[in-house]
């Protein structure tokens, strides 16, 4: 449809630049000491790296010509949970959501030469949001688990103290 794409999706090399220490294999290991907290921090750091990658590579393109001429833009949306996702919104910020992208794709005034780029942008948005969400959830669950393990350790230590304080008969 188009001679030259205006949007370049992320490639394997973009992800290779991110830290390799955190991947699902790390989930299936015996965690000892501060291992869970360390893994949670690594997941959070990787999530933040992905958000930064989206900002530098995806949003930077979405804010340039020819996309800057459209009535709908791709933007960052911070959440109350402390992460950030990519969302479609109109320029006056009165509406947000994928329905705006769908309407943009259906609009006969949207140049046909941009349809493939807009589809690639939406595909990238969906994928990045899923990856960001998973990393955020893994980090939160790892921290919750670390807290529960610390509580279990404290209960066990308290019981051991009671046994040690018991008079010998």
DSSP file (Angstrom, degrees, kcal/mol; ACC not computed):
  #  RESIDUE AA STRUCTURE BP1 BP2  ACC     N-H-->O    O-->H-N    N-H-->O    O-->H-N    TCO  KAPPA ALPHA  PHI   PSI    X-CA   Y-CA   Z-CA
    1    1 A X              0   0    0      0, 0.0     2,-0.4     0, 0.0   113,-0.1   0.000 360.0 360.0 360.0 -32.5    0.0    0.0    0.0
    2    2 A X        -     0   0    0      1,-0.1     3,-0.2   111,-0.0   112,-0.0  -0.904 360.0-141.1-125.0 149.2    2.8    2.4    0.8
    3    3 A X  S    S+     0   0    0     -2,-0.4     2,-0.4     1,-0.3    -1,-0.1   0.924  92.4   9.7 -70.8 -45.5    6.2    3.0   -0.8
    4    4 A X  S    S-     0   0    0    109,-0.1    -1,-0.3     0, 0.0     2,-0.1  -0.996  81.4-120.1-140.8 127.9    8.1    3.5    2.4
    5    5 A X        -     0   0    0     -2,-0.4   109,-0.1    -3,-0.2     3,-0.1  -0.384  10.8-159.0 -68.8 146.8    6.8    2.9    5.9
    6    6 A X  S    S+     0   0    0      1,-0.1     2,-0.4    -2,-0.1    -1,-0.1   0.627  78.0  60.3 -94.3 -18.6    6.7    5.9    8.3
    7    7 A X        -     0   0    0     55,-0.0     2,-0.6   107,-0.0    -1,-0.1  -0.937  65.2-161.7-116.6 132.2    6.7    3.7   11.4
    8    8 A X        -     0   0    0     -2,-0.4     3,-0.1    49,-0.2    53,-0.1  -0.942  17.3-142.9-113.4 111.3    9.5    1.3   12.3
    9    9 A X        -     0   0    0     -2,-0.6   112,-0.1     1,-0.1     2,-0.0  -0.202  34.5 -84.3 -65.6 162.8    8.4   -1.3   14.9
   10   10 A X        -     0   0    0      1,-0.1     2,-0.2     2,-0.0    -1,-0.1  -0.366  48.7-152.7 -63.9 147.3   10.8   -2.5   17.5
   11   11 A X    >>  -     0   0    0     -3,-0.1     4,-1.2    -2,-0.0     3,-1.1  -0.695  32.3 -92.8-118.7 172.7   13.2   -5.3   16.4
   12   12 A X  H 3> S+     0   0    0      1,-0.3     4,-1.8    -2,-0.2     3,-0.3   0.856 123.0  58.2 -53.7 -39.1   15.0   -8.1   18.2
   13   13 A X  H 3> S+     0   0    0      1,-0.2     4,-1.0     2,-0.2    -1,-0.3   0.819  98.9  59.2 -65.3 -29.9   18.1   -5.9   18.6
   14   14 A X  H <4 S+     0   0    0     -3,-1.1     3,-0.3     1,-0.2     4,-0.3   0.907 109.6  43.2 -63.0 -40.5   16.1   -3.3   20.5
   15   15 A X  H >< S+     0   0    0     -4,-1.2     3,-1.3    -3,-0.3    -2,-0.2   0.807 104.3  64.3 -75.5 -29.9   15.1   -5.9   23.1
   16   16 A X  H 3< S+     0   0    0     -4,-1.8    -1,-0.2     1,-0.3    -2,-0.2   0.791  93.7  63.0 -63.8 -26.4   18.7   -7.3   23.2
   17   17 A X  T 3< S+     0   0    0     -4,-1.0    -1,-0.3    -3,-0.3    -2,-0.2   0.711  89.9  85.1 -71.6 -19.0   19.8   -4.0   24.6
   18   18 A X  S <  S-     0   0    0     -3,-1.3    28,-0.1    -4,-0.3     2,-0.0  -0.418 101.9 -78.1 -78.6 160.5   17.6   -4.5   27.7
   19   19 A X        -     0   0    0      1,-0.1     3,-0.4    -2,-0.1    -1,-0.1  -0.329  33.5-157.4 -62.0 135.2   19.0   -6.5   30.6
   20   20 A X  S    S+     0   0    0      1,-0.2    -1,-0.1    -4,-0.1    -2,-0.0   0.439  72.1  92.8 -91.8  -1.4   18.9  -10.3   30.0
   21   21 A X  S    S+     0   0    0      1,-0.1     2,-0.7    21,-0.1    -1,-0.2   0.770  77.9  63.9 -67.0 -25.3   19.0  -11.2   33.7
   22   22 A X        +     0   0    0     -3,-0.4     2,-0.3    20,-0.2    -1,-0.1  -0.887  62.7 125.5-109.6 114.7   15.2  -11.3   34.0
   23   23 A X  S >  S-     0   0    0     -2,-0.7     3,-2.1     1,-0.0     4,-0.4  -0.949  72.2 -88.4-154.3 170.9   13.3  -14.0   32.0
   24   24 A X  G >> S+     0   0    0     -2,-0.3     3,-1.9     1,-0.3     4,-0.7   0.772 117.9  69.3 -60.4 -28.0   10.8  -16.6   32.9
   25   25 A X  G >4 S+     0   0    0      1,-0.3     3,-0.9     2,-0.2    -1,-0.3   0.862  93.0  61.8 -55.8 -33.0   13.5  -19.3   33.6
   26   26 A X  G <4 S+     0   0    0     -3,-2.1     3,-0.3     1,-0.2    -1,-0.3   0.714  92.7  65.1 -64.8 -20.5   14.3  -17.1   36.6
   27   27 A X  G <4 S+     0   0    0     -3,-1.9     2,-1.1    -4,-0.4    -1,-0.2   0.827  93.9  61.2 -70.6 -31.3   10.8  -17.8   38.0
   28   28 A X  S << S+     0   0    0     -3,-0.9     2,-0.3    -4,-0.7    -1,-0.2  -0.518  84.5  97.9-100.3  66.5   11.5  -21.5   38.4
   29   29 A X  S    S-     0   0    0     -2,-1.1     2,-0.6    -3,-0.3    -3,-0.0  -0.972  81.9 -96.3-143.4 156.5   14.3  -21.5   40.9
   30   30 A X        -     0   0    0     -2,-0.3     2,-0.5     1,-0.0    -2,-0.1  -0.667  41.2-146.0 -76.2 119.9   14.6  -21.9   44.6
   31   31 A X        +     0   0    0     -2,-0.6     2,-0.3    -4,-0.1    -1,-0.0  -0.748  21.8 178.7 -90.3 128.9   14.7  -18.4   46.1
   32   32 A X    >   -     0   0    0     -2,-0.5     3,-2.3     0, 0.0     2,-0.1  -0.936  50.3 -20.9-128.0 151.0   16.8  -18.0   49.1
   33   33 A X  T 3  S-     0   0    0     -2,-0.3     3,-0.4     1,-0.3     4,-0.2  -0.297 133.2 -10.7  57.8-125.2   17.5  -14.9   51.3
   34   34 A X  T 3> S+     0   0    0      1,-0.2     4,-2.6     2,-0.1    -1,-0.3   0.193 102.6 114.5 -91.3  15.3   16.9  -11.8   49.3
   35   35 A X  H <> S+     0   0    0     -3,-2.3     4,-2.6     1,-0.2    -1,-0.2   0.877  75.5  47.1 -56.6 -44.3   16.5  -13.7   46.0
   36   36 A X  H  > S+     0   0    0     -3,-0.4     4,-2.8     2,-0.2    -1,-0.2   0.908 112.8  48.9 -66.7 -40.9   12.8  -12.8   45.6
   37   37 A X  H  > S+     0   0    0      2,-0.2     4,-2.3    -4,-0.2    -2,-0.2   0.896 112.4  49.2 -65.5 -38.2   13.3   -9.2   46.3
   38   38 A X  H  X S+     0   0    0     -4,-2.6     4,-2.3     2,-0.2    -2,-0.2   0.931 112.4  47.3 -64.5 -45.3   16.2   -9.1   43.9
   39   39 A X  H  X S+     0   0    0     -4,-2.6     4,-2.5     1,-0.2    -2,-0.2   0.897 110.8  52.2 -64.1 -40.2   14.2  -10.8   41.2
   40   40 A X  H  X S+     0   0    0     -4,-2.8     4,-2.5     1,-0.2    -1,-0.2   0.916 109.9  49.2 -60.7 -43.0   11.3   -8.4   41.8
   41   41 A X  H  X S+     0   0    0     -4,-2.3     4,-2.6     1,-0.2    -2,-0.2   0.886 110.0  51.1 -64.0 -38.4   13.6   -5.4   41.5
   42   42 A X  H  X S+     0   0    0     -4,-2.3     4,-2.5     2,-0.2    -2,-0.2   0.909 110.2  49.3 -65.3 -41.0   15.0   -6.9   38.2
   43   43 A X  H  X S+     0   0    0     -4,-2.5     4,-2.5     2,-0.2    -2,-0.2   0.920 112.7  47.8 -62.4 -43.5   11.4   -7.3   36.9
   44   44 A X  H  X S+     0   0    0     -4,-2.5     4,-2.5     2,-0.2    -2,-0.2   0.906 111.9  49.6 -63.8 -41.4   10.6   -3.7   37.9
   45   45 A X  H  X S+     0   0    0     -4,-2.6     4,-2.2     2,-0.2    -2,-0.2   0.904 111.7  48.1 -64.9 -40.5   13.8   -2.4   36.2
   46   46 A X  H  X S+     0   0    0     -4,-2.5     4,-2.4     2,-0.2    -2,-0.2   0.898 110.1  52.5 -67.4 -39.3   13.1   -4.3   33.0
   47   47 A X  H  X S+     0   0    0     -4,-2.5     4,-2.2     2,-0.2    -2,-0.2   0.935 111.0  47.4 -58.2 -46.1    9.5   -3.0   33.0
   48   48 A X  H  X S+     0   0    0     -4,-2.5     4,-2.4     1,-0.2    -2,-0.2   0.864 109.6  53.5 -64.8 -35.9   10.9    0.6   33.4
   49   49 A X  H  X S+     0   0    0     -4,-2.2     4,-2.5     2,-0.2    -1,-0.2   0.896 108.5  49.8 -63.9 -40.0   13.4   -0.1   30.6
   50   50 A X  H  X S+     0   0    0     -4,-2.4     4,-2.6     2,-0.2    -2,-0.2   0.902 109.6  50.8 -64.9 -40.7   10.5   -1.2   28.3
   51   51 A X  H  X S+     0   0    0     -4,-2.2     4,-2.1     2,-0.2    -2,-0.2   0.920 111.9  48.1 -62.0 -43.0    8.6    1.9   29.2
   52   52 A X  H  X S+     0   0    0     -4,-2.4     4,-2.8     2,-0.2     5,-0.2   0.893 110.3  51.4 -63.3 -40.5   11.7    3.9   28.3
   53   53 A X  H  X>S+     0   0    0     -4,-2.5     4,-2.8     1,-0.2     5,-0.7   0.913 109.6  50.1 -62.6 -43.2   12.1    2.0   25.0
   54   54 A X  I  X>S+     0   0    0     -4,-2.6     5,-2.9     1,-0.2     4,-1.2   0.900 112.7  47.6 -60.9 -40.6    8.5    2.7   24.1
   55   55 A X  I  <>S+     0   0    0     -4,-2.1     5,-0.8     3,-0.2    -2,-0.2   0.937 117.8  39.8 -66.6 -47.2    9.1    6.4   24.9
   56   56 A X  I  <5S+     0   0    0     -4,-2.8    -2,-0.2     3,-0.1    -1,-0.2   0.880 131.2  21.9 -71.8 -38.8   12.3    6.7   22.9
   57   57 A X  I  <5S+     0   0    0     -4,-2.8     4,-0.5    -5,-0.2   -49,-0.2   0.827 130.5  31.2-104.4 -36.5   11.4    4.6   19.9
   58   58 A X  I  X<S+     0   0    0     -4,-1.2     4,-2.4    -5,-0.7     3,-0.3   0.937 123.1  39.5 -90.6 -55.9    7.6    4.3   19.6
   59   59 A X  I  ><S+     0   0    0     -5,-2.9     4,-1.8     1,-0.2    -4,-0.2   0.857 111.2  59.9 -65.4 -33.5    6.3    7.6   20.9
   60   60 A X  H  4<S+     0   0    0     -5,-0.8    -1,-0.2    -6,-0.4     4,-0.2   0.903 111.2  41.2 -60.4 -39.5    9.1    9.6   19.3
   61   61 A X  H >4 S+     0   0    0     -4,-0.5     3,-1.5    -3,-0.3     6,-0.3   0.902 111.8  55.1 -72.5 -40.9    8.0    8.3   15.9
   62   62 A X  H 3< S+     0   0    0     -4,-2.4    -2,-0.2     1,-0.3    -1,-0.2   0.758 105.3  54.1 -65.2 -24.2    4.3    8.7   16.7
   63   63 A X  T 3< S+     0   0    0     -4,-1.8    -1,-0.3    -5,-0.2    -2,-0.2   0.516 100.0  79.2 -87.6  -4.9    4.9   12.4   17.5
   64   64 A X  S X> S-     0   0    0     -3,-1.5     4,-1.7    -4,-0.2     3,-0.8  -0.495  87.8 -41.5 -99.9 169.4    6.5   13.1   14.2
   65   65 A X  T 34 S+     0   0    0      1,-0.3    -1,-0.1     2,-0.2    -2,-0.1  -0.418 118.7  20.1 -60.2 139.6    5.2   13.8   10.7
   66   66 A X  T >4 S+     0   0    0     -2,-0.1     3,-1.5    -4,-0.1    -1,-0.3  -0.996 126.8  49.3 -91.3  -6.5    3.0   12.4    9.3
   67   67 A X  G X4 S+     0   0    0     -3,-0.8     3,-1.6    -6,-0.3    -2,-0.2   0.804  99.9  67.3 -66.1 -28.7    1.4   11.0   12.4
   68   68 A X  G 3< S+     0   0    0     -4,-1.7    -1,-0.3     1,-0.3    -3,-0.2   0.673  93.9  61.1 -65.9 -15.1    1.5   14.4   14.1
   69   69 A X  G <  S+     0   0    0     -3,-1.5    -1,-0.3    -5,-0.2    -2,-0.2   0.609  86.5  95.6 -85.5 -12.4   -1.1   15.6   11.6
   70   70 A X  S <  S-     0   0    0     -3,-1.6    40,-0.0    -4,-0.3    21,-0.0  -0.391  78.8-128.3 -79.3 156.3   -3.7   13.0   12.6
   71   71 A X  S    S+     0   0    0     -2,-0.1    20,-1.8    19,-0.1     2,-0.4   0.575  94.5  60.9 -78.3  -9.4   -6.5   13.8   15.1
   72   72 A X  E     -A   90   0A   0     18,-0.2     2,-0.3    -5,-0.2    18,-0.2  -0.942  68.7-172.9-120.0 140.2   -5.6   10.8   17.2
   73   73 A X  E     -A   89   0A   0     16,-3.4    16,-2.6    -2,-0.4     2,-0.5  -0.926  27.0-119.4-132.3 157.0   -2.2   10.2   18.8
   74   74 A X  E     +A   88   0A   0     -2,-0.3     2,-0.3    14,-0.2    14,-0.2  -0.822  45.8 166.9 -91.2 132.5   -0.4    7.5   20.7
   75   75 A X  E     -A   87   0A   0     12,-3.0    12,-3.1    -2,-0.5     2,-0.3  -0.935  38.0 -99.4-144.5 163.1    0.5    8.6   24.2
   76   76 A X  E     -A   86   0A   0     -2,-0.3     2,-0.4    10,-0.2    10,-0.2  -0.660  29.2-165.0 -84.1 141.8    1.7    7.4   27.6
   77   77 A X  E     -A   85   0A   0      8,-3.0     8,-2.1    -2,-0.3     2,-0.1  -0.915   9.3-149.3-128.9 105.0   -0.9    6.9   30.3
   78   78 A X  E     -A   84   0A   0     -2,-0.4     2,-0.3     6,-0.2     6,-0.3  -0.414  16.3-145.0 -69.0 150.0    0.5    6.5   33.8
   79   79 A X    >   -     0   0    0      4,-3.0     3,-1.5    -2,-0.1    -1,-0.0  -0.747  23.1-115.7-113.1 162.4   -1.6    4.2   36.1
   80   80 A X  T 3  S+     0   0    0     -2,-0.3    -1,-0.1     1,-0.3    -2,-0.0   0.712 113.0  67.0 -66.0 -20.9   -2.4    4.4   39.8
   81   81 A X  T 3  S-     0   0    0      2,-0.1    -1,-0.3     1,-0.0     3,-0.1   0.526 121.4-103.2 -80.0  -5.3   -0.5    1.1   40.2
   82   82 A X  S <  S+     0   0    0     -3,-1.5     2,-0.2     1,-0.4    -2,-0.1   0.635  85.7 101.3  97.2  14.6    2.7    2.9   39.3
   83   83 A X        -     0   0    0     -6,-0.1    -4,-3.0   -32,-0.0     2,-0.4  -0.675  59.8-129.5-120.7-179.5    3.3    1.8   35.7
   84   84 A X  E     -A   78   0A   0     -6,-0.3     2,-0.3    -2,-0.2    -6,-0.2  -0.998  18.7-172.4-137.0 134.7    2.7    3.4   32.3
   85   85 A X  E     -A   77   0A   0     -8,-2.1    -8,-3.0    -2,-0.4     2,-0.5  -0.811  29.0-109.1-121.1 163.1    1.0    2.1   29.2
   86   86 A X  E     +A   76   0A   0     -2,-0.3     2,-0.3    39,-0.3   -10,-0.2  -0.807  42.4 175.3 -92.1 132.5    0.6    3.3   25.7
   87   87 A X  E     -A   75   0A   0    -12,-3.1   -12,-3.0    -2,-0.5     2,-0.4  -0.959  31.2-121.1-135.6 151.5   -2.9    4.5   24.8
   88   88 A X  E     +A   74   0A   0     -2,-0.3     9,-2.9   -14,-0.2     2,-0.3  -0.765  40.8 165.3 -87.0 138.4   -4.6    6.1   21.8
   89   89 A X  E     -AB  73  96A   0    -16,-2.6   -16,-3.4    -2,-0.4     7,-0.2  -0.987  37.1-107.0-148.6 158.3   -6.2    9.5   22.6
   90   90 A X  E >   -A   72   0A   0      5,-1.8     3,-2.0    -2,-0.3   -18,-0.2  -0.464  41.1-103.9 -82.9 164.5   -7.5   12.4   20.6
   91   91 A X  T 3  S+     0   0    0    -20,-1.8    -1,-0.1     1,-0.3   -19,-0.1   0.814 120.6  51.6 -61.2 -33.8   -5.5   15.6   20.5
   92   92 A X  T 3  S-     0   0    0    -21,-0.2    -1,-0.3     1,-0.0   -21,-0.0   0.445 106.8-127.4 -85.2   3.6   -7.7   17.5   23.0
   93   93 A X  S <  S+     0   0    0     -3,-2.0    -2,-0.1     2,-0.2     3,-0.1   0.664  75.0 121.8  64.3  20.1   -7.4   14.6   25.5
   94   94 A X  S    S+     0   0    0      1,-0.1     2,-0.3     0, 0.0    -1,-0.1   0.698  72.9  33.8 -85.9 -18.7  -11.1   14.3   25.9
   95   95 A X        -     0   0    0     -5,-0.1    -5,-1.8     2,-0.0     2,-0.3  -0.972  63.7-178.4-136.7 151.8  -11.3   10.7   24.7
   96   96 A X  B     +B   89   0A   0     -2,-0.3    -7,-0.2    -7,-0.2     2,-0.2  -0.992  29.6  73.5-146.1 149.0   -9.0    7.7   25.0
   97   97 A X  S >> S-     0   0    0     -9,-2.9     3,-1.4    -2,-0.3     4,-0.7  -0.564  81.8 -71.0 133.9 168.5   -9.0    4.1   23.9
   98   98 A X  H 3> S+     0   0    0      1,-0.3     4,-2.5     2,-0.2     5,-0.2   0.740 116.0  73.6 -65.8 -23.8   -8.6    1.6   21.0
   99   99 A X  H 3> S+     0   0    0      1,-0.2     4,-2.4     2,-0.2    -1,-0.3   0.833  92.8  56.3 -59.8 -30.9  -11.9    2.8   19.6
  100  100 A X  H <> S+     0   0    0     -3,-1.4     4,-2.1     2,-0.2    -1,-0.2   0.905 107.9  46.6 -66.3 -41.0  -10.2    6.0   18.5
  101  101 A X  H  X S+     0   0    0     -4,-0.7     4,-2.5     2,-0.2    -2,-0.2   0.917 111.9  51.2 -65.1 -43.1   -7.6    3.9   16.6
  102  102 A X  H  X S+     0   0    0     -4,-2.5     4,-1.8     1,-0.2    -2,-0.2   0.908 111.2  47.5 -61.0 -42.3  -10.4    1.9   15.0
  103  103 A X  H  X S+     0   0    0     -4,-2.4     4,-1.5     2,-0.2    -1,-0.2   0.883 110.2  52.8 -66.2 -38.0  -12.2    5.0   14.0
  104  104 A X  H  < S+     0   0    0     -4,-2.1     6,-0.2     1,-0.2    -2,-0.2   0.913 109.6  48.7 -62.0 -43.1   -9.0    6.4   12.5
  105  105 A X  H  < S+     0   0    0     -4,-2.5    -1,-0.2     1,-0.2    -2,-0.2   0.851 115.1  44.7 -65.7 -34.4   -8.5    3.3   10.5
  106  106 A X  H  < S+     0   0    0     -4,-1.8     2,-0.3    -5,-0.2    -1,-0.2   0.676  87.7 106.5 -83.3 -18.6  -12.1    3.4    9.2
  107  107 A X    ><  -     0   0    0     -4,-1.5     3,-1.8     1,-0.2    -3,-0.0  -0.456  64.7-147.3 -67.7 121.8  -12.0    7.1    8.4
  108  108 A X  T 3  S+     0   0    0     -2,-0.3    -1,-0.2     1,-0.3     4,-0.1   0.689  96.7  63.1 -64.3 -16.2  -11.9    7.7    4.7
  109  109 A X  T 3  S+     0   0    0      2,-0.1     2,-0.5     3,-0.0    -1,-0.3   0.603  77.8  99.8 -84.3 -10.1   -9.8   10.8    5.3
  110  110 A X  S <  S-     0   0    0     -3,-1.8     5,-0.1    -6,-0.2   -40,-0.0  -0.650  90.0-108.9 -72.9 123.8   -7.0    8.8    6.8
  111  111 A X    >   -     0   0    0     -2,-0.5     3,-2.1     1,-0.2     4,-0.5  -0.290  15.5-137.2 -57.7 131.9   -4.4    8.4    4.1
  112  112 A X  G >  S+     0   0    0      1,-0.3     3,-1.0     2,-0.2     4,-0.5   0.791 102.4  68.3 -58.8 -28.1   -4.3    4.9    2.8
  113  113 A X  G 3  S+     0   0    0      1,-0.2     4,-0.3     2,-0.1    -1,-0.3   0.655 100.4  48.7 -68.0 -14.2   -0.5    5.2    2.8
  114  114 A X  G <> S+     0   0    0     -3,-2.1     4,-3.0     2,-0.1     5,-0.3   0.523  84.4  89.7-100.9  -7.9   -0.6    5.3    6.6
  115  115 A X  H <> S+     0   0    0     -3,-1.0     4,-2.3    -4,-0.5     5,-0.2   0.908  89.5  46.0 -60.9 -44.7   -2.8    2.3    7.2
  116  116 A X  H  > S+     0   0    0     -4,-0.5     4,-2.5     2,-0.2    -1,-0.2   0.908 114.7  49.0 -63.8 -40.5    0.0   -0.3    7.4
  117  117 A X  H  > S+     0   0    0     -4,-0.3     4,-2.5     2,-0.2    -2,-0.2   0.918 111.4  48.6 -64.2 -43.5    2.0    2.0    9.7
  118  118 A X  H  X S+     0   0    0     -4,-3.0     4,-2.2     2,-0.2    -1,-0.2   0.875 111.5  50.1 -66.0 -36.5   -1.0    2.6   12.0
  119  119 A X  H  X S+     0   0    0     -4,-2.3     4,-2.6    -5,-0.3    -2,-0.2   0.922 111.0  48.8 -65.6 -43.4   -1.6   -1.2   12.1
  120  120 A X  H  X S+     0   0    0     -4,-2.5     4,-2.3     1,-0.2    -2,-0.2   0.890 110.9  51.4 -62.7 -39.0    2.1   -1.8   13.0
  121  121 A X  H  X S+     0   0    0     -4,-2.5     4,-2.5     2,-0.2    -1,-0.2   0.915 110.9  47.3 -63.9 -43.6    1.9    0.9   15.7
  122  122 A X  H  X S+     0   0    0     -4,-2.2     4,-2.5     2,-0.2    -2,-0.2   0.908 111.4  50.7 -66.2 -41.4   -1.2   -0.7   17.2
  123  123 A X  H  X S+     0   0    0     -4,-2.6     4,-2.1     1,-0.2    -1,-0.2   0.913 112.1  47.6 -61.0 -42.1    0.4   -4.2   17.1
  124  124 A X  H  X S+     0   0    0     -4,-2.3     4,-2.8     2,-0.2     5,-0.2   0.900 110.9  51.8 -65.3 -40.9    3.4   -2.7   18.9
  125  125 A X  H  X S+     0   0    0     -4,-2.5     4,-2.5     2,-0.2   -39,-0.3   0.925 110.1  48.3 -60.9 -46.8    1.3   -1.0   21.4
  126  126 A X  H  X S+     0   0    0     -4,-2.5     4,-1.9     2,-0.2    -1,-0.2   0.930 114.7  45.5 -60.6 -47.0   -0.6   -4.1   22.3
  127  127 A X  H  X S+     0   0    0     -4,-2.1     4,-2.4     2,-0.2    -2,-0.2   0.933 113.8  47.1 -65.3 -48.1    2.5   -6.2   22.6
  128  128 A X  H  X S+     0   0    0     -4,-2.8     4,-2.9     1,-0.2     5,-0.2   0.910 110.8  52.3 -62.1 -41.9    4.4   -3.7   24.7
  129  129 A X  H  X S+     0   0    0     -4,-2.5     4,-2.4    -5,-0.2    -1,-0.2   0.896 110.0  49.3 -61.6 -39.3    1.5   -3.1   27.0
  130  130 A X  H  X S+     0   0    0     -4,-1.9     4,-2.7    -5,-0.2    -2,-0.2   0.935 112.8  46.9 -63.9 -45.6    1.2   -6.9   27.6
  131  131 A X  H  X S+     0   0    0     -4,-2.4     4,-2.3     1,-0.2    -2,-0.2   0.912 113.6  47.9 -63.9 -42.6    5.0   -7.1   28.4
  132  132 A X  H  X S+     0   0    0     -4,-2.9     4,-2.3     2,-0.2    -1,-0.2   0.915 112.8  49.3 -62.9 -43.8    4.9   -4.1   30.7
  133  133 A X  H  X S+     0   0    0     -4,-2.4     4,-2.5    -5,-0.2    -2,-0.2   0.918 111.0  49.0 -63.7 -44.7    1.8   -5.6   32.5
  134  134 A X  H  X S+     0   0    0     -4,-2.7     4,-2.8     2,-0.2     5,-0.2   0.931 112.4  47.1 -62.1 -45.8    3.4   -9.0   32.9
  135  135 A X  H  X S+     0   0    0     -4,-2.3     4,-2.3     1,-0.2    -1,-0.2   0.902 112.2  50.5 -63.9 -39.8    6.6   -7.6   34.3
  136  136 A X  H  X S+     0   0    0     -4,-2.3     4,-2.3    -5,-0.2    -1,-0.2   0.922 112.9  46.3 -62.3 -44.2    4.7   -5.3   36.7
  137  137 A X  H  X S+     0   0    0     -4,-2.5     4,-2.9     2,-0.2     5,-0.2   0.911 111.5  50.9 -66.2 -43.6    2.6   -8.3   37.9
  138  138 A X  H  X S+     0   0    0     -4,-2.8     4,-2.5     2,-0.2    -1,-0.2   0.918 111.6  48.1 -60.0 -43.6    5.6  -10.5   38.4
  139  139 A X  H  X S+     0   0    0     -4,-2.3     4,-2.2    -5,-0.2    -2,-0.2   0.932 113.3  47.2 -63.3 -45.6    7.4   -7.9   40.4
  140  140 A X  H  X S+     0   0    0     -4,-2.3     4,-2.4     1,-0.2    -2,-0.2   0.924 113.9  47.2 -62.8 -44.7    4.3   -7.3   42.6
  141  141 A X  H  X S+     0   0    0     -4,-2.9     4,-2.6     1,-0.2    -1,-0.2   0.890 110.8  52.0 -65.2 -39.3    3.8  -11.0   43.2
  142  142 A X  H  X S+     0   0    0     -4,-2.5     4,-2.4    -5,-0.2    -1,-0.2   0.903 110.8  47.8 -64.3 -40.5    7.4  -11.6   44.0
  143  143 A X  H  X S+     0   0    0     -4,-2.2     4,-2.2     2,-0.2    -2,-0.2   0.915 111.9  49.7 -66.1 -42.1    7.4   -8.8   46.6
  144  144 A X  H  X S+     0   0    0     -4,-2.4     4,-2.1     1,-0.2    -2,-0.2   0.921 112.1  48.2 -60.8 -43.8    4.2  -10.1   48.1
  145  145 A X  H  X S+     0   0    0     -4,-2.6     4,-2.6     1,-0.2    -2,-0.2   0.906 109.2  52.8 -64.0 -41.8    5.7  -13.6   48.3
  146  146 A X  H  X S+     0   0    0     -4,-2.4     4,-2.2     1,-0.2    -1,-0.2   0.900 109.0  50.3 -60.7 -40.7    8.9  -12.2   49.9
  147  147 A X  H  X S+     0   0    0     -4,-2.2     4,-2.1     2,-0.2    -1,-0.2   0.909 111.0  48.3 -63.1 -42.6    6.8  -10.5   52.5
  148  148 A X  H  X S+     0   0    0     -4,-2.1     4,-2.4     2,-0.2    -2,-0.2   0.892 111.2  50.2 -66.3 -39.9    4.9  -13.7   53.3
  149  149 A X  H  X S+     0   0    0     -4,-2.6     4,-2.5     2,-0.2    -1,-0.2   0.898 109.6  51.1 -64.5 -39.7    8.2  -15.7   53.5
  150  150 A X  H  X S+     0   0    0     -4,-2.2     4,-2.1     2,-0.2    -2,-0.2   0.896 110.3  49.5 -63.7 -39.6    9.6  -13.1   55.9
  151  151 A X  H  X S+     0   0    0     -4,-2.1     4,-2.3     2,-0.2    -2,-0.2   0.917 110.6  49.6 -65.2 -42.9    6.4  -13.4   58.0
  152  152 A X  H  X S+     0   0    0     -4,-2.4     4,-2.3     1,-0.2    -2,-0.2   0.900 110.5  51.1 -61.9 -40.8    6.8  -17.2   58.0
  153  153 A X  H  X S+     0   0    0     -4,-2.5     4,-2.6     1,-0.2    -1,-0.2   0.897 109.4  50.4 -62.4 -40.7   10.4  -16.9   59.0
  154  154 A X  H  X S+     0   0    0     -4,-2.1     4,-2.4     2,-0.2    -2,-0.2   0.903 109.9  49.6 -66.0 -41.0    9.5  -14.6   61.9
  155  155 A X  H  X S+     0   0    0     -4,-2.3     4,-2.1     2,-0.2    -2,-0.2   0.928 113.3  46.8 -63.0 -44.2    6.8  -17.0   63.2
  156  156 A X  H  X S+     0   0    0     -4,-2.3     4,-2.2     1,-0.2    -2,-0.2   0.910 111.9  50.2 -64.4 -42.3    9.3  -19.9   63.1
  157  157 A X  H  X S+     0   0    0     -4,-2.6     4,-2.2     2,-0.2    -1,-0.2   0.892 109.2  52.2 -64.0 -39.6   12.0  -17.8   64.8
  158  158 A X  H  X S+     0   0    0     -4,-2.4     4,-2.0     1,-0.2    -1,-0.2   0.920 109.6  48.6 -62.5 -44.0    9.5  -16.8   67.5
  159  159 A X  H  X S+     0   0    0     -4,-2.1     4,-2.1     1,-0.2    -1,-0.2   0.895 109.7  52.4 -63.8 -39.4    8.6  -20.4   68.1
  160  160 A X  H  X S+     0   0    0     -4,-2.2     4,-2.2     1,-0.2    -1,-0.2   0.889 107.5  52.3 -63.7 -38.8   12.3  -21.3   68.3
  161  161 A X  H  X S+     0   0    0     -4,-2.2     4,-1.9     2,-0.2    -1,-0.2   0.900 108.1  51.2 -63.0 -41.1   12.9  -18.6   70.9
  162  162 A X  H  X S+     0   0    0     -4,-2.0     4,-0.7     1,-0.2    -2,-0.2   0.899 110.5  48.7 -63.6 -40.4   10.0  -20.0   73.0
  163  163 A X  H >< S+     0   0    0     -4,-2.1     3,-0.6     1,-0.2    -1,-0.2   0.901 111.6  49.2 -65.4 -40.4   11.6  -23.5   72.8
  164  164 A X  H 3< S+     0   0    0     -4,-2.2    -1,-0.2     1,-0.2    -2,-0.2   0.820 110.0  51.8 -68.8 -30.7   15.0  -22.1   73.8
  165  165 A X  H 3< S+     0   0    0     -4,-1.9    -1,-0.2    -5,-0.2    -2,-0.2   0.586  85.3 108.6 -83.3  -9.9   13.5  -20.2   76.8
  166  166 A X  S << S-     0   0    0     -4,-0.7     2,-0.1    -3,-0.6    -3,-0.0  -0.432  80.1-107.6 -68.7 136.9   11.8  -23.3   78.1
  167  167 A X        -     0   0    0     -2,-0.1     2,-0.4     1,-0.1    -1,-0.1  -0.397  32.0-118.3 -65.7 141.4   13.3  -24.7   81.4
  168  168 A X              0   0    0      1,-0.1    -1,-0.1    -2,-0.1    -3,-0.0  -0.661 360.0 360.0 -80.1 132.0   15.2  -27.9   80.9
  169  169 A X              0   0    0     -2,-0.4    -1,-0.1     0, 0.0    -2,-0.0   0.404 360.0 360.0-108.4 360.0   13.6  -30.8   82.9
